[in-house]
Amino acid sequence: MPIRGAEVLEQRSKWMWDGHAAAWEASFEVLAKWASTHRDLKIPFDEAVDGVRVYRWLLRQKALIREGKQPAERRRRLETLPGWSSGG
């Protein structure tokens, strides 16, 4: 990709080169939207929200925290959500 093309992409507010980070951000945004709307994180197990299996994603994030594998910044962001609990 030409350098100018890369610069244009990087100027976009939500652009990320890392696909895993982008997927995490997208799932977090869906979860944050749910938390803001419902003021809790009581998501039905089998419900997909905006195409994301949020409950399963949330369980995985909690497991990563328990295992000490969740980056501190992500943990802090999760902890700011209404209804957050690090329990299972």
N, C-alpha and C positions, 0 to 999 in steps of 0.2 A: 504494500500500500504506500502510495506517495506520502511523504512527510506532511504535506499540507492537508491531505485527507484525514490523517490521524489527528492532527491538531483540531480540525473541525469536529470530529467525533468527540474528542476529549472535552470540548467546550460545552457539550450538551450536559444539562444538569444531572441526568440519570445514567449517563454512559459509563460503562465499566468494561475493562478488558478481561477481567476474570469472570468466567461464566458461573462458577460456583458462588462467588460473592454476589453476583447479580441475582441468582436464584434465591439466595438467602434474603437479600433485600426485598425482593418481590414478595416472598412469603411473609416476611416481617411486616411489610406494609399492609397486607391482607389481615394479618393478626391484629395490628394496631387499629385498623379501621373497625374490626369487630369489637375490640375492647372499648373504643371510643363510643360506638353506637350502643352497645349493651352494658357498658360499665362493669364488665366481668370477662372472664375467659372460659365460661361454661359453654363450650362448643360441642354440639352433638358429634359423637364419635365418627359416624359415617357421612357427615355433611361436608360437601365440598363448597368452599366459599370462593367465589370468583375463580373457580377451576382449581383451587388449591385444597388439598386434604389437610386443613389447618390443624385439626386435633392431633393427627399423627405427627405432623411437623413439630408441633409444640412439645409432644412427648419426647421427640428426639432431641430437642434443644435442652430440655430438663435433664435428660440422660447425659448429654455432653457436659452439662454443668456439674452433675454429681461425679462424673469421671474425671473432672478437672481438665477437660479438653475444649471447653468453650472459651474463646478469646474474651478477655475482660471487658472490652468495649461492647461486644454483643451481649454479654451477661448484663451489663449496666443498662443497656437499652431495653432488654426484656423486663428487667426489674422495675422500669418506670411505667409499665402498662397497668391500667386499672385491673384489679383482681389477680395480680401476679402472685403466685406461690411457687416456690421451687420444689414442692412435693410432687409425687407422682399423680 
